[in-house]
Amino acid sequence: MTTDANLDTDLVEVSPGSEASCRLEVRNTGPIVESYVLEVLGDAAGWAHAEPPTVSVYPGSAETVAIRFQPPRSPQVVAGERPFAVRVTPAENPDGQVVPEATVRVLPFAEIAPEILPRTSRGRWGGRHELSVSNLGNTPLGLALAGSDPDNRLRVAVRPPQLAVAPGEAAFVQVRVRARRLRWRGHPVTLPFQVAVSSEETPPATLDAATVQEPLLPQGVGRIVAALVILALLGAGLWYALLRPSVKSLAEEVAQEQVAPVAQQASAADSRAQQADDKAQRALGGGSASPRPSGPTPSNPPLPPSATPSAPVAGIPAGGQSFSRRLAVTAAGGATRTDQYTVASRRVFVLTDIFLQNPQGDEGRLELVVDGTTVLTVALNNFRDLDYHMVSPIEVRAGRVISLRATCRKAGTTLDGAGGGGGQCRDYALLNGYTRSVSTPAA
């Protein structure tokens, strides 16, 4: 063998977003001038290279080249050790190549991007929100979530209060707020609250949100009730003034017509009884008999019962399950990057709402692609938050891919206030809807 190559170290440490290097010595033990091609192998090949990539070495001498490592600050470059090698191939004798090996250690970094949607909810009792936390670092994070109300007028519940998020992934939790006291009447009141997201690796982040508490009784209900009371009093007055006397007189006439025959029969019976008594007294030689009192006894008929109707309750699509997915794209200036989601097997994703976010104010283009067809294209510099509700929902069948593609022209300002977005555009899309089984017919 006429080629000898050695690395000057067995371990190289590098932080994502920075650079580290080691030295490679190439020695020509052959009789002729040899040109060598240098190539980095392994997982580090995408962000490592030899400088220069080719070198010429005279017989019996050696040349030194630099092996530079420049991993991007991205969740795709996971922290940890990974082996690498440098293949040294002689141009004149390709079969005499050598491959020295070593290890590169990528150091961990932590970064999160929490968001709460919607920022403001409405309701008489409280509201519901959804908290999403994206892990933009290259190591798993354990997060603690807690809600608070500075004015102690709300109960804030975060479920679950703890979660673990893998690098490049996002987790979603439910945030429910409930007013401690009911508001019966008056104007709606805005009640602010906060949700804190903390971990051991990152500084705590606090998100501000609010719920608008609406009164149980709508505005103007007092005037409506007063008007109804006045109308009821006027109706009662008209009844007693006009209708009640005529109804009473008519009822008396009908009662007299029904009672008169009975009274006549009772009077005739009393007369016959009186005559019989008189005859008996004369027969016995006694005095006169005293008359017996008589009179009819009225009765009151019972009232009929009443019935109460019932109403049906509406349902939801049969077999449907609520579903949401968040796509996140990080792209350097002048680059185009894509994040995608594949619909699970034997399921159909019915897309009803799309919420686009550009929290840094990046400039460029954002596209939503469904199964290779671009369904939405927007300019990043035209919005920060953009909400679409699909009048006709989009059905995406199993195995089909939904992609969020971002073309970064200029990065905006990061959430911590650093200018230029760190050279990275960060844009997101929240897809809401429901899924159903393939065998279930569409609702």
Secondary structure, 3 states (H helix, E strand, C coil): CCEEEEECCCEEEECCCCCEEEEEEEEECCCCCEEEEEEEEEHHHHHEEEECCEEEECCCCEEEEEEEECCCCCCCCCCEEEEEEEEEEECCCHHHCECCEEEEEECCCCCEEEEEECCEEEECCEEEEEEEEEECCCCCEEEEEEEECCCCCEEEEEECCEEEECCCCEEEEEEEEEECCCCCCCCCEEEEEEEEEECCCCCCEEEEEEEEECCCCCCCHHHHHHHHHHHHHHHHHHHHHHHHHHHHHHHHHHHHHHHHHHHHHHHHHHHHHHHHHHHHHHHHCCCCCCCCCCCCCCCCCCCCCCCCCCCCCCCCCCCCEEEEEEEEEEEECCCEEEEEEECCCCEEEEEEEEEEECCCCCEEEEEEEECCEEEEEEEHHHCCEEEEEEEEEEEECCCCEEEEEEEEEECCCCCCCCHHHHHEEEEEEEEEEEEEECCCCCC
